[in-house]
């Protein structure tokens, strides 16, 4: 699975968990487990997007050098 596919799949899972959290809030139920899962998925997404950001930044400023 490519990184792009993984991020897309992760984004879908985050949306599912968001919907589940919203439903539980409206019913007045506890949503601690879903909130923890949501936080972990966001952390993974930020980790991968941050890597891409720095890689692109490095290539933009130092196109001839390979680190």
Secondary structure, DSSP 4 states (H G I P E B T S, - for coil): --HHHHHHHHHHHHHHHHHHHHHHHHHT---HHHHHHHHHHHHHHHHHHHHHHHHHHHHHH-SS---
